[in-house]
Amino acid sequence: MLSTIEAVNSVVNNFIWGVPAMICIIGVGLYLSIRTRFLQIRKFPYAMKVTLGRMMKKKEASDGALTPFQAVCTALAATVGTGNVAGVAGAIAIGGPGAVFWMWISALLGMCTKFAEVTLAVHFRETNAKGDLVGGPMYYIKNGLDKKWHFLAYLFAAFGVLAVFGTGNATQVNTITTAIDSALSSFNVLPADAVKLVNLIIGVALAIIIALILIGGIKRIGNVTSKLVPFMAIMYIVLALGVIIFHIKSVPAVFASIIEGAFHPASVTGGVVGSFFMSMKKGVSRGIFSNEAGLGTGSIAHACADTKKPVKQGFFGIFEVFVDTIIICTMTALVILCSGVPVNYGEAAGAELTISGFTTVYGSWISIFTAVAMCCFAFSTIIGWGLYGTRCIEFLFGSRSNMPFMVLYSLTAIVGATMNLGLMWSIAETFNGLMVIPNLIAVFLLSGVVVKMTKEYFAKENGYKVIAATNPIFPKPATYKRLEWAGLNPEDFEYITVYDNSSSCKPNLLYFKDLCEKCGISPKESLMVGNDVDEDLCSAELGFDTFLITDCIINRNDKDYSSYKNGSFEDFYNYLTTLNK
């Protein structure tokens, strides 16, 4: 039976992680990077400033939500896991040192992809029957795309439910048992004939703990991850730095092997790994497995954040990928490659290879600390993916399905404690690939929304007052509802003209004079953007700079507007960029 499953999975896996996945992941990441003018590089200092600054602020979230810090910790809990330890080791063993280079490339492009996912998730999220904020790929597909694309939302949710049992649970529990077994065996505490029993006990204990946390709801998940993630990340980084510093003379040669191995694997692995595509495949797939950029899963946690600024929360996506892959995965790779431990290229490897790298410096006792670190990594991933699975099952079958799912998800820990490592990793990798396709199709189709929101965000950050100069013929509640219907957040505007606060309407010039007085601005330092030739362009008579949007133009009298700045929405945003400069 297992051989049949393995054979079928192998065929599906090779297809998914072949050309289709490479095109989707690399292509969409590159496309988003170009459209945002490589935001992840241009605004990297700003991203670090915004994310680290908000993480340091203690804030209570509203009911059914997480603080921005708890949201990023929950997302990091799911990303910083066994992919950083066992996954990197496996990628190096099968793809050679060059696989690390392709991890970096996937991370660089993945930063922009995850930025887009998080931004869209917060923008298109909903509030469920319990009052909890819910979002993610299934919701930005449902609320952002035409009905003809809605099947993608259900595909993603279905693949997500299936993936969480392998990616989020079984593989993680297996890594925990492997780490504990290795630590106990190194001190001759665990007899070989007792391994299965000990693993079973571990699986049962984990099942109980997982159930208690998940049933506690979003608040309990956030509290656990916000304490666990900083501890485990700092501990692992400190230990890894110790190994790297001890073998500092080997670092230049290791980086050289990574670069050379990326394009000529055979020259580094002695001919065992000779395929350039294999090196790329393992690097990209393990990179995605680790940082989840392209999967869309991390955005599910961020959709729970108590924030009203989608773009600002989106920068946490850049931060996550950087920490997860560029820092932690790179450190794992350096621990393995700098330490000089033998790597059996072409053969499957896991956490034991990484542990061997640590023992070269710290001795066998370090296995205890690495076991603790890996257990923390794996357990945090289980909790994070538990949230993802809950949201996916809720989207498919409603909130009544949450409790049965949590029970089944918790019990999966018992299965994962005794399952074959190689098969588990392979199945998890397959389901990850299946999730990538519907998500990235949606992100690609909604890329224009991301670009628009990003430009609007930085317009405000650069000191502009953004005012909704709509004709004030409706009272405040109706006007605000119309703005929300158009996909706009009324809180993003400095001022909104409504029936209640206005004494005149467009095209009366008194309307524009009154608007300037109330907002403390002069006509000459103002830009009127609109689509009505008569009602909006008349502001130029007072000295307003104007821009006419021609995508949805209203020109009742067929007036000549060629002397005014005009163009599409895209033209306007490009024009706005010149103003920022």
C-alpha positions in Angstrom: 0.0 0.0 0.0 2.8 2.4 1.0 4.7 1.7 -2.2 1.6 2.5 -4.3 1.1 5.8 -2.4 4.8 6.6 -2.8 4.7 5.9 -6.6 1.6 8.0 -7.2 2.9 10.8 -5.1 6.2 10.7 -6.9 4.5 11.2 -10.3 2.3 14.1 -9.0 5.2 15.7 -7.1 7.5 15.6 -10.1 4.9 17.3 -12.2 3.9 20.0 -9.7 7.4 20.8 -8.7 8.6 20.8 -12.3 8.0 23.5 -14.8 4.5 24.6 -13.5 5.7 25.4 -10.0 8.9 27.1 -11.2 7.0 29.3 -13.6 4.4 30.2 -11.0 6.8 30.9 -8.1 9.7 32.5 -9.9 7.5 34.2 -12.6 4.9 35.7 -10.3 7.6 36.8 -7.8 9.6 38.5 -10.6 6.4 40.0 -12.0 5.4 41.5 -8.7 8.9 42.8 -8.1 9.0 44.6 -11.4 5.5 46.1 -10.9 6.5 47.4 -7.5 9.9 48.4 -8.7 11.6 45.8 -6.4 9.9 47.2 -3.3 11.5 44.5 -1.2 15.0 46.0 -2.0 14.1 49.7 -2.4 12.1 49.8 0.8 13.9 47.2 2.8 15.3 49.6 5.5 11.7 51.1 5.8 10.3 47.6 6.1 12.7 46.7 8.9 11.9 50.1 10.6 8.2 49.6 10.4 8.1 46.0 11.5 10.6 46.1 14.3 9.1 49.3 15.5 5.6 47.9 15.7 6.8 44.7 17.3 8.3 46.6 20.2 5.0 48.4 20.9 2.8 46.6 23.5 -0.8 46.8 22.5 -4.0 45.0 23.3 -5.9 43.7 20.3 -9.7 43.9 20.0 -11.8 40.7 20.5 -11.3 38.2 17.7 -8.0 39.7 16.6 -4.3 39.6 17.2 -1.9 42.4 17.8 0.5 43.0 14.8 3.3 41.4 16.9 1.1 38.3 17.7 0.2 38.1 14.0 3.8 38.1 12.8 4.7 35.6 15.6 1.9 33.3 14.6 3.0 33.5 10.9 6.7 33.0 11.9 5.7 30.1 14.1 4.4 28.4 11.0 7.4 29.4 8.8 10.3 28.9 11.2 10.1 25.2 11.6 11.6 22.0 10.4 12.1 23.4 7.0 14.8 25.6 8.5 16.6 22.6 10.1 15.7 19.3 8.4 14.5 20.9 5.2 17.8 22.7 4.5 19.8 19.6 5.3 17.6 17.6 2.9 18.0 20.2 0.1 21.8 20.2 0.4 21.9 16.4 0.4 19.8 16.0 -2.7 20.6 19.3 -4.5 24.1 20.0 -3.3 25.4 23.2 -1.8 24.0 25.1 -4.8 20.5 24.5 -3.5 21.2 27.2 -0.9 21.7 29.8 -3.6 18.3 29.0 -5.1 16.8 29.3 -1.6 18.2 32.9 -1.6 16.7 33.6 -5.0 13.3 32.2 -4.0 13.5 34.3 -0.8 14.4 37.5 -2.6 11.4 37.2 -5.0 9.3 35.6 -2.2 9.6 38.8 -0.1 7.6 40.7 -2.7 5.1 37.8 -3.1 4.5 37.5 0.6 4.1 41.3 0.9 1.4 41.1 -1.7 -0.3 38.1 0.0 -0.4 39.8 3.4 -1.6 43.1 2.0 -4.4 41.4 0.0 -5.4 39.3 3.0 -5.9 42.3 5.3 -7.6 44.3 2.6 -10.2 41.6 1.7 -10.7 40.0 5.1 -14.1 39.4 6.7 -15.5 39.0 10.2 -17.0 35.6 10.9 -20.1 34.7 13.0 -18.0 34.6 16.2 -16.6 38.1 15.6 -13.1 36.8 14.6 -11.2 38.4 11.7 -10.8 35.8 9.0 -8.9 36.1 5.7 -6.3 34.6 3.4 -6.2 33.5 -0.2 -9.7 32.0 -0.2 -11.1 35.4 0.9 -9.1 37.6 -1.4 -10.1 35.3 -4.3 -13.8 35.5 -3.2 -13.9 39.2 -2.5 -11.4 40.5 -5.0 -12.0 38.5 -8.2 -15.0 37.8 -10.4 -17.2 34.8 -9.7 -15.6 32.8 -12.5 -12.5 32.6 -10.4 -14.1 31.6 -7.2 -13.4 27.9 -7.8 -9.8 28.8 -7.0 -10.8 29.7 -3.4 -12.3 26.3 -2.8 -9.4 24.6 -4.4 -7.0 26.4 -2.2 -9.0 25.7 0.9 -9.3 22.0 0.0 -5.6 21.7 -0.7 -4.9 23.6 2.5 -7.0 21.2 4.7 -5.1 18.3 3.2 -1.7 20.0 3.4 -1.9 20.9 7.1 -2.0 17.3 8.2 1.4 16.6 6.5 3.2 19.9 6.3 1.8 21.4 9.5 1.6 18.3 11.7 3.0 14.9 10.7 6.4 16.1 9.5 6.8 18.4 12.4 6.0 15.6 15.0 8.4 13.3 13.2 11.1 15.9 13.5 10.4 16.3 17.3 10.6 12.5 17.8 13.8 12.4 15.7 15.4 15.2 17.8 14.4 13.6 21.1 15.5 10.1 20.0 18.9 11.5 18.8 19.5 13.4 22.1 18.6 10.4 24.3 20.6 7.9 22.2 23.7 10.1 22.3 23.7 9.5 26.1 22.7 5.9 25.8 19.5 6.6 27.7 17.2 5.2 25.0 17.5 1.5 24.2 16.8 0.7 20.5 13.8 -1.6 21.4 12.1 1.3 23.4 12.2 3.9 20.6 8.7 3.0 19.2 7.1 3.2 22.6 8.7 6.5 23.5 7.7 8.0 20.2 4.1 6.9 20.7 4.1 8.5 24.2 5.5 11.7 22.6 2.8 11.6 20.0 0.0 11.3 22.5 1.3 14.1 24.7 1.6 16.4 21.8 -1.9 15.6 20.6 -3.3 16.6 24.0 -1.3 19.9 24.1 -2.2 20.8 20.5 -5.9 20.3 21.2 -5.8 22.5 24.3 -4.1 25.4 22.5 -6.3 25.3 19.3 -9.5 24.9 21.2 -8.6 28.0 23.2 -9.0 30.1 20.0 -7.1 32.8 18.3 -6.1 34.7 21.5 -4.5 31.6 23.0 -2.7 30.8 19.8 -1.3 34.4 19.7 -0.2 34.3 23.3 1.7 31.0 22.8 3.4 32.0 19.6 4.4 35.5 20.8 6.3 33.9 23.7 7.7 30.8 21.9 8.9 32.3 18.6 11.3 35.0 20.0 12.8 32.4 22.5 13.4 29.7 19.9 14.7 32.0 17.2 17.3 33.7 19.5 18.4 30.4 21.0 19.0 28.8 17.6 20.7 31.9 16.1 23.2 32.1 19.0 24.1 28.4 18.8 24.5 28.6 15.0 26.7 31.7 15.3 28.9 29.8 17.6 29.5 27.0 15.1 30.1 29.5 12.2 32.6 31.6 14.3 34.5 28.5 15.3 34.8 27.5 11.6 35.1 31.1 10.4 38.1 30.2 8.1 35.9 27.8 6.1 33.2 30.4 5.4 34.7 31.9 2.2 35.1 28.5 0.7 31.6 27.5 1.6 30.1 30.5 0.0 32.2 29.8 -3.1 30.8 26.2 -3.2 27.3 27.5 -2.9 27.7 29.9 -5.9 29.5 27.3 -8.0 27.2 24.5 -7.0 24.2 26.6 -8.1 25.2 26.4 -11.7 27.7 23.4 -11.8 26.5 21.0 -9.0 28.7 18.1 -10.2 31.9 20.1 -9.6 31.0 20.5 -5.9 29.4 17.1 -5.2 31.9 15.0 -7.0 29.4 14.2 -9.8 26.8 12.7 -7.5 24.4 15.7 -8.0 24.9 16.7 -11.6 21.6 18.2 -12.5 21.3 22.0 -12.5 17.5 21.7 -12.5 17.6 19.3 -9.5 19.7 21.9 -7.5 17.2 24.6 -8.4 14.2 22.5 -7.7 15.4 21.5 -4.3 16.5 25.0 -3.4 13.2 26.7 -4.5 10.9 24.0 -3.1 12.7 23.9 0.3 12.8 27.7 0.3 9.0 27.8 -0.2 8.5 25.0 2.2 10.3 27.1 4.8 9.2 30.7 4.2 5.8 29.8 2.6 6.0 32.7 0.1 3.6 31.8 -2.7 1.6 29.4 -0.5 -0.5 32.2 0.9 -0.7 30.5 4.3 1.1 33.2 6.2 -1.5 35.7 5.1 -4.2 33.8 7.0 -2.5 34.7 10.3 -1.9 38.3 9.3 -5.6 38.7 8.4 -6.2 38.4 12.1 -4.1 41.5 12.9 -5.8 44.4 14.6 -4.8 46.9 12.0 -6.5 49.1 9.4 -3.5 49.5 7.2 -3.0 46.5 4.8 0.2 47.8 3.2 1.8 48.5 6.6 1.0 44.9 7.7 2.3 43.7 4.3 5.8 44.7 5.3 5.8 42.0 7.9 5.7 39.6 4.9 9.1 40.9 3.8 10.4 40.7 7.4 9.3 37.1 7.8 10.9 35.8 4.6 14.1 37.6 5.4 14.3 36.2 9.0 13.2 32.7 8.0 15.3 32.1 4.9 18.0 34.7 4.6 19.0 34.5 8.2 18.0 31.1 9.8 18.1 28.9 6.7 21.5 30.3 5.8 22.8 29.7 9.3 21.7 26.1 9.1 23.4 25.7 5.8 26.6 27.2 7.1 26.5 25.0 10.2 26.4 21.9 7.9 28.9 23.0 5.3 31.4 24.8 7.5 31.6 22.1 10.1 32.9 19.6 7.6 30.5 16.8 8.5 30.2 14.2 5.7 27.2 14.7 3.4 26.0 11.7 1.5 25.0 13.6 -1.6 22.1 12.0 -3.5 20.7 10.4 -0.4 17.9 11.7 1.8 18.9 13.5 5.0 17.2 15.4 7.7 17.7 16.9 11.1 20.4 14.5 12.1 22.7 16.1 9.6 22.2 19.5 11.1 22.7 18.1 14.6 26.0 16.6 13.5 27.2 20.0 12.5 26.5 21.4 15.9 28.2 18.5 17.7 31.5 19.2 16.0 31.8 22.3 18.1 29.8 21.7 21.2 30.1 18.0 21.6 27.3 15.4 22.1 25.7 17.4 24.9 24.6 20.1 22.4 22.1 17.5 21.1 20.0 18.4 24.1 19.8 22.0 23.1 19.4 21.4 19.4 16.6 18.9 20.3 14.9 21.6 22.4 15.3 24.2 19.6 13.9 21.8 17.0 11.1 20.8 19.2 10.2 24.5 19.6 10.4 25.0 15.9 8.3 22.1 15.0 5.7 22.7 17.8 5.3 26.3 16.8 4.7 25.2 13.2 2.0 22.8 14.3 0.2 25.5 16.1 0.4 28.0 13.2 -0.7 25.5 10.7 -3.5 24.4 13.0 -4.9 28.0 12.6 -4.5 27.7 8.8 -6.4 24.5 8.7 -9.2 25.8 10.9 -9.7 28.8 8.6 -9.7 26.6 5.5 -12.2 24.1 6.9 -14.4 26.9 8.1 -14.4 28.5 4.6 -15.5 25.2 3.1 -18.0 23.9 5.6 -18.7 26.7 8.1 -17.6 27.2 11.7 -19.4 24.0 12.9 -16.6 22.0 11.3 -13.9 23.6 13.4 -14.1 21.4 16.4 -14.1 18.0 14.5 -11.1 19.3 12.5 -9.2 20.3 15.6 -9.7 16.9 17.1 -8.6 15.1 14.0 -5.6 17.5 13.5 -4.5 16.9 17.1 -4.7 13.1 16.7 -2.5 13.3 13.6 0.4 13.9 15.9 0.2 10.3 17.0 0.5 9.1 13.4 3.3 11.5 12.6 5.3 10.1 15.5 5.8 6.7 13.8 5.6 7.5 10.1 8.4 7.2 7.4 10.3 10.5 7.1 11.0 10.4 3.4 7.4 9.7 2.4 6.1 12.3 4.8 8.4 15.0 3.4 7.4 14.0 -0.2 3.7 14.1 0.5 3.9 17.4 2.3 5.9 18.9 -0.6 3.2 17.7 -3.1 0.3 19.4 -1.2 2.4 22.6 -0.8 2.8 22.7 -4.6 -0.9 22.2 -5.1 -1.7 25.2 -2.8 0.8 27.4 -4.7 -1.0 27.2 -8.0 -4.5 28.7 -7.2 -2.9 31.2 -4.8 -0.4 32.6 -7.2 -3.0 32.8 -10.0 -5.0 35.0 -7.7 -2.0 37.1 -6.6 -1.1 37.7 -10.2 -4.7 38.8 -11.1 -4.8 41.1 -8.1 -1.4 42.6 -8.6 -2.9 45.8 -9.8 -4.7 46.2 -6.4 -1.4 45.7 -4.6 0.4 48.3 -6.7 -2.4 50.8 -6.3 -2.6 50.4 -2.5 1.2 50.6 -2.2 1.4 53.9 -4.1 -1.5 55.4 -2.1 0.2 54.3 1.1 3.5 56.0 0.3 1.7 59.1 -1.0 0.3 59.6 2.6 3.7 58.6 4.1 5.3 61.4 2.0 3.2 64.0 3.7 0.2 64.3 1.4 -3.3 64.8 2.8 -5.6 62.5 1.0 -9.1 64.0 0.8 -12.2 62.4 -0.6 -13.7 65.4 -2.5 -16.9 63.6 -3.5 -19.9 65.7 -4.3 -21.6 66.1 -0.9 -25.1 65.1 -1.8 -25.4 62.2 0.7 -25.2 62.2 4.5 -22.1 60.8 6.2 -23.3 57.1 6.7 -24.4 56.8 3.1 -21.2 58.4 1.8 -19.0 56.1 3.9 -21.0 53.1 2.7 -20.4 54.1 -0.9 -16.7 54.4 -0.3 -16.6 51.0 1.3 -18.6 49.6 -1.6 -15.9 51.0 -3.9 -13.2 49.1 -1.9 -12.0 52.2 0.0 -11.4 52.6 3.7 -12.9 55.9 5.0 -10.2 56.0 7.7 -7.6 56.3 5.0 -8.7 59.9 4.2 -7.8 63.1 6.0 -11.2 64.6 5.3 -14.4 63.5 3.4 -16.9 66.0 2.1 -20.5 64.9 3.0 -23.9 66.6 3.2 -23.4 67.2 6.9 -20.2 69.3 6.6 -20.6 71.1 3.3 -22.5 74.2 2.2 -22.1 73.9 -1.5 -21.5 71.4 -4.3 -19.3 71.0 -7.3 -18.9 72.7 -9.8 -19.5 75.7 -7.5 -16.0 77.2 -6.8 -17.1 77.9 -3.2 -17.0 74.2 -2.6 -13.2 74.1 -3.4 -12.5 77.3 -1.4 -14.4 75.9 1.6 -12.5 72.6 1.3 -9.1 74.3 1.4 -10.0 76.4 4.4 -11.2 73.4 6.4 -8.1 71.3 5.6 -5.6 74.2 6.0 -4.2 74.0 2.5 -4.0 76.5 -0.4 -5.3 75.7 -4.0 -1.7 76.0 -5.4 -0.4 73.2 -3.2 -3.4 71.0 -4.1 -4.0 68.3 -6.7 -7.6 67.6 -7.7 -8.0 64.1 -9.2 -11.3 63.2 -10.7 -13.2 61.8 -13.7 -15.8 64.6 -14.3 -14.7 67.2 -16.8 -17.2 69.8 -15.6 -17.2 69.2 -11.9 -13.6 68.4 -11.2 -11.5 70.4 -13.8 -13.2 73.6 -12.8 -11.0 73.7 -9.7 -8.1 74.8 -12.0 -9.7 78.2 -12.1 -8.7 78.6 -8.4 -5.1 77.5 -9.1 -5.6 73.7 -8.4 -3.3 71.3 -10.2 -5.7 68.8 -11.9 -5.5 65.3 -13.2 -8.5 63.8 -15.2 -8.9 60.0 -15.0 -10.0 58.9 -18.4 -10.8 55.3 -17.5 -14.3 56.2 -16.3 -14.6 59.8 -17.8 -17.8 61.9 -17.5 -17.9 64.6 -20.2 -21.5 65.7 -20.6 -20.8 68.6 -23.0 -18.0 66.9 -25.0 -15.5 69.6 -23.8 -11.9 69.6 -25.0 -9.7 68.6 -22.0 -6.5 68.0 -23.9 -4.8 71.0 -22.2 -5.2 69.3 -18.8 -3.2 66.5 -17.4 -5.1 63.3 -18.1 -4.7 59.6 -18.5 -5.6 56.2 -17.0 -5.3 55.2 -13.3 -1.9 53.7 -14.1 -0.8 57.0 -15.7 -1.9 58.9 -12.6 0.0 56.7 -10.2 3.1 57.1 -12.4 2.5 60.9 -12.3 2.2 60.7 -8.5 5.6 59.1 -8.3 7.1 62.1 -10.0 5.5 64.3 -7.5 7.0 62.3 -4.7 10.4 62.8 -6.2 
